[in-house]
Amino acid sequence: MNRKTANVLLAACIWTVFVWGVAVKNLVVNPHPASFRVVHAILAAVSLAFGAYVGKLGWTARRSLNR
């Protein structure tokens, strides 16, 4: 993997965390039915886990390129 690809993966991780962080904040602050909260909490958890994994891939690639 090259440096550009690793940077894209890191940017995707940051974007995912930002977007779902805002969504979770809005989910907590605004009144919604319980079913809406449950579904979106599951979506947020899966998306954040996926974003963390992509970030780990990008970070590992960047570290290996620096050696």
C-alpha positions in Angstrom: 0.0 0.0 0.0 1.3 3.4 -0.8 1.2 6.6 1.3 -1.7 8.1 -0.6 -3.9 5.1 0.0 -3.0 5.0 3.7 -3.9 8.7 4.0 -7.3 8.1 2.3 -8.0 5.4 4.8 -7.1 7.7 7.7 -9.3 10.4 6.2 -12.2 8.0 5.9 -11.8 7.0 9.5 -11.8 10.7 10.7 -14.8 11.5 8.5 -16.8 8.5 9.8 -16.0 9.3 13.4 -17.0 13.0 12.8 -20.3 12.2 11.0 -21.4 9.6 13.5 -20.3 11.6 16.5 -22.6 14.4 15.4 -25.4 11.9 14.7 -25.0 10.3 18.1 -25.0 13.7 19.8 -28.2 14.6 17.9 -29.7 11.3 18.8 -29.1 11.9 22.5 -30.2 15.5 22.5 -33.3 15.4 20.3 -36.5 13.5 21.2 -37.1 10.4 19.1 -39.1 7.2 19.5 -37.3 4.3 21.2 -37.2 2.2 18.0 -35.5 5.1 16.1 -32.9 5.4 18.8 -32.2 1.7 18.9 -31.8 1.3 15.1 -29.6 4.4 14.8 -27.5 3.4 17.8 -26.8 0.0 16.1 -26.0 1.8 12.8 -23.6 4.1 14.7 -21.9 1.3 16.5 -21.4 -0.7 13.3 -20.2 2.4 11.4 -17.8 3.5 14.1 -16.4 -0.1 14.4 -15.9 -0.2 10.6 -14.3 3.3 10.7 -11.9 2.3 13.5 -10.9 -0.8 11.5 -10.2 1.3 8.4 -8.3 3.7 10.5 -6.2 0.9 12.0 -5.4 -0.3 8.5 -4.4 3.2 7.4 -2.3 3.8 10.5 -0.5 0.4 10.2 0.2 1.1 6.6 1.6 4.6 7.4 3.8 3.2 10.1 5.2 0.4 7.8 6.0 3.0 5.1 8.0 5.2 7.6 10.4 2.3 8.3 
